[in-house]
């Protein structure tokens, strides 16, 4: 009998065309540096900043954001996460893994070198997978001084662990930033010609300024909407770095998420420029179809919902009637996504029986996520005013 594994549903990313919690914001697990001497072990859960802003002995992460990147991130995160309107999405809670220093120092005095403790970070990545409802992994506390090559190696490990874990039907996206980087540094780190960066549609690389608010903004955006569509809830106009159009174009092309004040007449709107993944940094003709997080997150939600439908078939009799039920349920899901405007025509998921192994079913499909308008061009001709009839 060709039964070599326990019964399960596996999800595999289609190699030829790689492509939130719909009722609320996406749940993150935040892994980072607090510089606490004796950080709490394991995973902590917080529903608001007040719970974080307490001593470690009292179940918090510290009481000062000074020299505590993890607490500073959460302060910004929960400020942006606060609802303004009753129908706003918000993240109900976050998980946190406190790594304390998260670094190792060798040498002393002028010869001292501080580097990231790789094992602490990778162990936290593995531990993070135990929380199955998590949809985002956020890495906090990286500094340029830690060495960008070590940071990139860690992000490659994070992307690999997320890809491996996505087989269980709950794909995630990783987000990170690096303190101390100029725009030139960001573009240099993301330069794909140097073959040292991680270009992956499940990795978001953002500027350092207000990183906590940026992540909260993305996670509070509906999965089928571009995160740069709505204004920030907690950022005043004039806060973000001013850049020339060319500088903005270069950062976006590199696959870096950054913020800007968008001007519409006399109004100023603080927004994310465009929620790109690092895969967007590839040359335009080789960017994957899910290089925008708008598409990646939308397809991921379809995967989660399809996975739960497929799960119902596990260990159920493989009769023609049951297979038809399964296909019908998947069709209902896809049609609802298309009808709601989340997916476009061409999206489909089809169930077939394995031609060799009678115990296996295959679900193969194509996801065509709804697009967003990124450029509107128009021209206007001004005619000579008509004479007013009856005038003097």
ABEGO torsion letter per residue (X at the ends): XBBABBBBBBBBBBAABBXXBAABBBBBBBBBBAGBABBBBEBBBBABAAAABBBAAAGBAEABABGBAAAAAAAAAAAAABBABAABBBBABBBBBBAEAGBBBBEBEAABBBBBBAAAAAAAAAAAAABAABABBBBBGBBAAAEAAAAAAAAAAAAAAAAAAAAAGBBBBBBBBBBGBBAAAAAAAABAAAGABBBBAABBBBBABGAAAAAAAAAABBAABBAAABBBAABBBGABBBBBAAAAAAAAAAGBBBBBBBBBEABBBBBBABBBBAAAABBAAABBAAABAAAAAAAAAAAAAAAAAAAAABGBBBBAAAAAAAAAAAAAAAAAAAAAGABBBGBBBBBBBBAABAABBBBBBBBBBBBBBABBBBBBBBBBBBBBBGBX
